[in-house]
């Protein structure tokens, strides 16, 4: 949670990206996660990220926790987003979907 200059509370934003890939093996997934983690670690405002999936169904996810909506919007408008998409592109078999959620967890 952050506070903007007007003293309004800004909750973290969770971005859950789902993408299909029946060709992704566990070894490929670990390499993909390592390469993507290296790129994610340089993005301002990205607090946490996780990778998980179901290899039987071919459904995979990125979970990203952003400091606030402004940090996510800055990333979405950046070249970094395009470069990170290129890392996964060889394994994506269809259109990814994204859900944005407000993190109201008590810490």
C-alpha positions, 0 to 999 in steps of 0.5 A: 500500500502506498499513499499518493500526494493527496493522501489517498491510499493506493493498493497494490495491483495484481496482474494474472496472465494466463497463456496456453502452451501444450509444448512447454516442458518443465525444463523449458518452463524453468528456463523461461522463468529464469530469463523472465525473472532476470528481465522482471528484476529491473522493472520499477514498481514490480514487487513480486512475480511468480510462474506456475502452470498445469503441464497436462492441460497446457495452461500457464500463468504469470502472477505479478504484484505491482506497487500500484496502478501507476507502476503497472501502467508505466510498464505497459507503456514501456519497451520492457513489456515487449521484450518480456513478451518476446521471451515467452513467444516461442511457447505461446499457443494462442492469445494470453488473457490478463486479469487485474485485481486489487490486493487488499491483503492485510500485512 
